[in-house]
């Protein structure tokens, strides 16, 4: 089949090309892959002409008009090389008869470990110490942290990533609380499920590990920030839209929020995965965030390990094989006239 890959970086080319030729599965098929450096959007959708399927990432636009245009160009499958699907109009895809499939799990430990790294960096100020020592300054003033052992950590969302994060924090000797509308038995080994209000009020660290849906958009807002333990740390490695940026800026200024670590940002689409070092960035809220000494911002890299990229590439092409061979795809988000993920959008109780 002909696969058009959008938002392709050098590592996407490397891992998808490798997976296309060396998967070792006798039932797998070698496909023709065309890579495009730019994102899929209404302006670039015509470049999918001649492709049977497109492969997209977190900041590609898959609105109803784009999906309709893809369908008009002959595309019949949309393959997400990520777990999140908030950028896809699944109802429109269902009506058009398009297959939409994601990579539901790719080294959840990679994202969980990165979240832990953000907690440790922000707490112990190792990023500031590194820069200070490089200038010959060995003064410890301003580098005071807190011992994590014995602290309370709140995990919002206990899917595979949230569970992996809880496991690590339990290993630090932390008390772990969790909130999830769909509690899983696997988490109970590491902590206790509680209401979101209690989690926010008792946690020294709150880490977000839930999908972005209508019910979770801005789950962190002025009201929920006010419920948090004063001086607590917030970490988000999931989706930027979970956090209201204006509200966290206000909470940082009032010192209600003691620290913020973001690997994602709600307006990241036009910024992340590109080099803007020679430009004046026009996003005033992001620039304001980066002036705080107790804020870390990374460029959506929590997933970025060799193991994760290998699994993403292999799973994406397995999804394409299923489509090519006309067999049910276990990672399909739309099947048999139904959007399969609607059950995940129940109201979040706060």
C-alpha positions, 0 to 999 in steps of 0.5 A: 500500500501507499502510505503518506507520513506527515510531520515526519522527523528524521527519527520517524523516517529511520524507524518507520523505514526500518520497521517496513523492511525488518519486522520479521513477520511472515504475514507482514507486507512491505509498503511504499512510504512517502515522508512529508516534513510538514503537518497535515492541514487543510493546506497540505491535504492535497499531498496525500493524493495517491496514498491509501493511508496517512500516518499522523502525529499529535499536532496534525489536523484531522478535522471533518473538512480534512478527513473529507478531503482525504477521503476525496483523494482516495485515502481510506485509513488514518494511522496515528503514531501515538496513543492520543486521538483528540485531534481526530474527528472520529464521528466524521471518520465514522461517517466517511467509513475511514479506518482510524487506528492508534498505537495504544501502548508504546513503552509506558515506562518511557513516559512514566520515567520522564515524569519522574525525571521532571519531578526530581529535576524540579524538586532538587533543582538539578537544572539550576545547579548544572548551569550554576556549576558550569560558571564556577558557582558552587553556592548551594543557596536557592537549591533547597529541595524536599525529600520525596520519601514519605510525601503524598503523590497524586496520580490522575489517570491509572492507565498503563502510564499512570500505573507505571508512574505510581509503581516508581513513586511507590518505590521512592517510599511515597504514599500514592493516591489516584483518581480515575473514573474507571478504577483498575485493580492493578493500581490497588497494589500501589495506592488508594483510589480517592475523589479528585478533591481529596487527591488535590487537597492531600498531594504534594505532587500531582501528575496527570496521566489521562487522555484529553476529552471533552470531560478532561479539558482544563481539568486543571483550572482556577477551581481545581488549583484552588483545591490543591495543597498550597505549594504542591507541584504539578506535572503534565506529560499527557496532553496540554489541553488538560491544563488551563495556562492562564490559571496556572500562571495565576496560581504560580504568581500567588504561590498557591502552586509551588512548581510546574513541569510541562512536557506538553502545552495546550497551544503547542501545535505551532511551536513544538518539534520545530526550531524557533531559536532564531525567531521571536516567539509570539505566545505570551503565555508560554513566554511568561511561564518560562520566566518562573524559576520553579517551572520546567517546560520540555518539548513533548519528548516523554515518549522519545526513547529507542524502545518506544519509537521501535514499538510505535513504528512496528505497531503503526505498520501492523495496523496498516497490514490489518487494513491491507489484509482486510482483517479486523484491526484491534487498535481501531478507534472506529469499527462497525459503524461505532466510535469505540472510544465514546465510553472514555468520555464520561464526565469527570467527577470533580 
